[in-house]
Each structure stands twice: as structure tokens, then as C-alpha cells.
Amino acid sequence: MLREERPTVAKDTVPVERVRMAKDQVTDEETVSEQVRKERIDVEGDDSGRR
């Protein structure tokens, strides 16, 4: 009976480092005073009953 050697390779996933995330919610208001050159309003739906 003949025998041979075969290598067995395995891969394990292990944690290396930990990362923590945090987010801050920021609300900001700003007043802008400039002239508007063009205003466009898009309306969806049926406007047959508006006249």
C-alpha cells in the first residue's frame, strides 16, 4: 500500500482591533438674502378640480 503526505491548510478569522463610532447631530439655520431669478414649482397629481 502506497501512502502520501498532503498538507492541510485552514484559515481562522480573529478580531485584531475594535473600532468605535459615534455621530453628532447638528442643526443649523442660516438666513440668505439674495434675489431669486427664477422660481419653479413642480406639482404632481390631477389639477382638474382646481379651476
C-alpha positions in Angstrom: 0.0 0.0 0.0 1.4 3.4 -1.0 1.0 6.5 1.2 1.5 10.2 0.5 1.5 13.3 2.6 -0.9 16.1 1.9 -0.7 19.5 3.6 -3.8 20.7 5.4 -4.3 24.5 5.5 -7.0 26.3 7.4 -7.9 29.9 7.9 -9.4 31.4 11.0 -10.9 34.9 11.3 -10.0 36.5 14.6 -10.6 40.1 15.7 -7.4 42.2 15.7 -8.8 45.6 16.9 -12.0 47.3 17.9 -13.4 50.4 16.3 -16.0 52.6 17.9 -18.0 55.1 16.0 -20.2 57.9 17.2 -22.2 60.6 15.4 -23.3 64.0 16.4 -26.5 65.5 15.2 -26.1 69.2 14.3 -28.9 71.5 13.3 -28.0 74.8 11.8 -30.1 77.7 10.4 -28.8 80.4 8.1 -30.6 83.4 6.6 -29.7 84.2 3.0 -30.8 87.4 1.4 -30.4 87.3 -2.4 -32.7 87.9 -5.3 -34.3 84.9 -6.9 -34.0 84.9 -10.7 -36.5 82.1 -11.4 -38.9 80.1 -9.3 -40.2 76.7 -10.5 -42.8 74.6 -8.8 -43.4 71.0 -9.8 -46.9 69.7 -8.9 -47.8 66.0 -9.0 -51.4 64.8 -9.4 -54.6 65.8 -11.1 -55.4 69.5 -11.1 -58.7 69.3 -13.0 -60.8 70.3 -9.9 -58.7 73.5 -9.1 -60.3 75.9 -11.5 
